[in-house]
């Protein structure tokens, strides 16, 4: 009983409870996992390493007898470590440079070795698995009585040769024994040692031998580095990630520190000038924080400054130091090694993945692979590539998302070019994402807006690449269809210049039938969003001529001409156009209902500008009712903004506030920042009229920042009263004083759109 009372676990729990800490709080302070603390207290882990005990003592604030009592309660780990000269094996290799940015990883792997006897470090070639394993080995070597045995497996390709290589490393001649596994078990039976198997990916088939060694040698711990896990039950995998390329707090990232330190070895002070900061950061981003790539780049810094190195990045990675292993002398050699371990089907899928931009979902890969007539089960092949650390897997809002790190993507693209078929793969990619865009497009106009926007947000780069592929192929028909499917997304997300460029490029290639009218509409809306009303009008008028009997396209085009009239002050003409659009859309359903609702709302805008408030409310409310029935957030907040303008002009501030509140919440849901800017301005006018002058510059500053980011006003059919906005600003400046007003304006400009919406809704405190 006395022993139990003084056991490490009991003592630790007593000290923790006395300190008033939970297991989770103690774990966080000590840099451990809550599972590790729980295992120690329950006694399932009885012999923690000294660094773990010291970390716990520090976290508990122990001094004097309390500290020594906790330390002394740890049972002896076994035999006293032998002097280094007496230990078995060749020792731990000493790298020529210091390890950067891996302190946290070293701690976590050491903790894993404290809990598990088989740990595998996985990751792509050049990510730093070997360097991390050596740092871990140096940290824990004194905890093993017989030290550390390091075995390099890169030159071994026969799985049957792995155990003999270990025997060679410990001085037992493999050629003299018939049973290498049994011989190693006999030799190590009474030893305590850490065995490092480095670069095991090409001999994964030796995994059963590894499992047998761990099961039958109680004093053996194993640390394996491999581009793929061994897939053993006893194994604990630790994925080694690339170095972070940004910190978020303004400090140098680990990737930047590594690049600068290695570059300084050949060019003192390289990249440290303030003017070099952007180029250095861009190099680290392009190289995805992969240490080998950063070191290869740094080796070329003698004659190249940061900007020049960035321009030549692809070529400089093809050369490296002669003191490196051959497979690490260039990034190409490193990735050639990984590529050679893949099956033909896995190689083909890797090449296909190179046509994706910004990552990919499993179902999209399956869709593109089917169109490209790729052999093999995509799920199985993708899993194999992920296991080989060639594909990274990341959590996403809609499940898991995958991507290739940029150096791997570049390599895969070069392999695709060498193998041929890049045009076939790129066209399969474009055709698939055309189908995705056309499937999602109708959802922009009903209750599926948020989900549709999220789907396209994730694939925007792939969709843009799809348009570019179709343009490069000279397929104006498919490019026009894709622009038509994307125009509202471009509108809502502020990608106006991109949408205009792609739509007008598609028009230059030409389209047949109604697709011509659709492409004209896509170009018109993006031009209108950029405040180029004359060009937008020309495209809308051309769309009228190319509607080809499609009444939804015709109605949209007529309404567009009405918007141009509205923006140019031809109010009577605009009213007539909106009525004509509703007539064309009558009974069409779907797109026609959407156009009808907006035409009513825009007619209400005309009535407001003509001073007919009653007609304005009636017409806008007609469109609002349709929008609410369909769950259409976009049309709803367009109506609400216009109703707020009517109520402001009538002095009905409570009603105006309610409209602005709902419109702001809906704009936040769709992340429609252009619309939000108008709502913020309207709120500023309302606040000024209600005497809340301190909020006016905050709101106006936030609206200004959004407009500057978008590069245009958008929503050219909104007709706010510029005099009312100017009056609100002038009165607030007079009440607050110029300095306080300008300070608040700057604070507002610093708010991101979500916080700006929160300010408008009263969620943020202000002074």
Phi, psi and omega in degrees: 000320180299320179298318179300317184295332182254011178294157181301315183299315180296316181297318180297314180299318180298314180296320179296313181295322177298326179281352179074028182254146169278168176300322181294319180292318178296318180300317181296318180295324185271354182073029179245177173269153176297330177297320180296316179297317180299317180296322178294316183290326181280347179086005177284344173234109192254346185231072179294153178287155183306320181296327178293317179296318179296320179297320178293318179298319178295317181296328179274354181069033185280142176220164173058228185296323181297320180291312181294328178295319178295316182294319183287345181280355178282125178298150177299142183280352182137213183292150177297134180304139178287155172303148185305324183291339183264356185280158181279146172101170186280356181087178185267124177303146181253111180295154183281346182229162182278155180277134183238134171078016184240012183304315180295321179294320179300315180299317183291322179290320177301318178295321177297319178293336176288335183254333187228146183265354176225112180236131179245124174271119181243158178160166181293163178301136178085003183279345176108028181294314181297314180300320179294318180297322180291322178295319177297317181300317179295328180290323188254000190301326182284354179272352179247121185302327182255014171075209186239136174246122182253127180233119177273122185253002187303325183275358183259128180241352178261115181305330180291346182268358184293306182297317174304324178296323177294317178299319177300319183295329182263005174091013176257122185288115185295328184293344184266003183235144179273335184237085184299322180295313179297321179297318180293319178298317179296317182295320187265002189306320183251019182255155173242112183208161173253123179255122177256121173253108187260132178066066186261003190298329183273357178233037180302331181296349176278002183306320179301325177295320178299315180300319180293320179297315180296320183290329190252356177241097188297333182267011184260131167242146183232136175239116185247139169248135184198151176282354177217148178289162179280341180063050176249150181296326182280353188278142170241116183273139174235103179290126177270114183272157171301161177293144178298137180263350178212151182252335181085350180242013177086352179276163179295134178283161176304321180297317179295318179300317180297313182299314182294319181293316180292324179294325181298336180293336180247342181208095185303131177081005182302132172075007184266352178288145180306325182292342182271351190303314183295317181293320178298315179297321180294323177299313181297322179292314179301323182271005173058023178071015180284118186304316181300316180298320179295319181290322176297320178294317182298329181295343181259015186276355182299320184246354184240126172284174183304315182295317180293321178298319179299318180294329185254020192301319182298319184284325184291339179284356180271006181225146180206179184287147181285349180272003178269157170304148185305322182288351180245011182283337173218159175296327179298316180295320179299315182281332173302320179301312180295318182298323182293340181274355183270152171287168180300320180292322178293320177298319180296318179294320178301318178297320179297320182297339182292344179276348176282151180232127176079018178099179185197156173260156180303313184295329177289321176298318179298319180295316180292319180299321179296316179293329180275359180057048179276140179278153173097161177279119187298317181302313180296316181293319180294322177298320179296318179295323177293320178295329178277007177064024176268337177240130176264150181240130183228146175290146178220167184300328183253023179127217180262145177234147184239156175202164171259131170301148190305315178299326178289321178298317179298318179297315181297323177295321179294323177294324179295317179297317180297321183279344186080169178091007182296325179292322179295316181293318181295322180290322176299320178297313181295317180296321179297314183284339168297316178296321178299312183297318181290330177290322184280327190310315181297337183288344178295342187250014177217199185292353179271013185304310186297315179295321179295317179296320179297319179299315183282329174307313183294330186249016184302318180293322177294320180293319177297317177299325178298316178298315181299320178298315181294322177295316180297330179278354181075019182266082181296329182296306181293322178297320177296319178298318182291321176297320178298320180288340185254353191298321182288327174298314178302319180298309186291330183262002177077018179272053189290313182296319178299311181299320180295314181301313183291319181295316182290329175294322177296319180299325180296333180279338179090151179220158176255151172060213186292341179300329176298315178297321179295318179295323176297320179296318179299316178294320182299313185293323179289324175295317180298320179296333178269012176068020175263080187292317181301316180292322177300316179301317181298318179293320179296320179294322177295324178296323176301323183283344184240026179288337175053040177081358178278107188291332178292319177293317180298315181298318180298317182294317179297316178299324178297317176300322177298323177296320177298318176300315180299314182295331182265007173085010179268077192291319181295316177298320180298315180301319181294319179297318181295322177294319179296322179296319179295324179294319181293327184274351186302128176078000182283324183074174176055245181301325180295319177298321180296314180295321179298314181300313181293325179296324174296315181297316181291328173298322177296324176298318177300314180298320178299315181293333178274358177085009181264083186295322182296314178296323180300313181296318182297314183291315179297320181295328176298313178292324180296320180298318178296317181298318181294321179300323183269357183070025186274100182295318183303304181296328180296311183283340170295316178296317182296321177299314181295321176296324177297325178293321177298312184291325175298318181292335179266358179076019180262083190289323181296315179295319178299317180298320180296318178296318181293322178300309182294318179298322179293317179298318180291321178296325177294321180297321181267356183056041179271091188286327179298316178294320180301322181300318177295320180295323178295318178297317179296321178296322179298317177298316179297315181298319180298318182289339178262005175085007180270066190291333182296334181276342186300308181294328177299313182292316180292323177298318179297319179296319179299316182298319179298315182296321180294323179293320181283332181082006178198170179277319186067174178047054182296350178272356170282137181235068178293159179275104182298329178296321180294322179293316179296319179297319179298317180294315182295319180293320179295319179297320180294320182287320186271336189091150187298317183295312181295321179297313182295322177298316180293325178298318178294321177299316178298321179294337179275354180280136172285164185304323181294318178289328176296319176297319178298322176299313180299324182275002179081018181276339182253138176287149178216160179222000000 
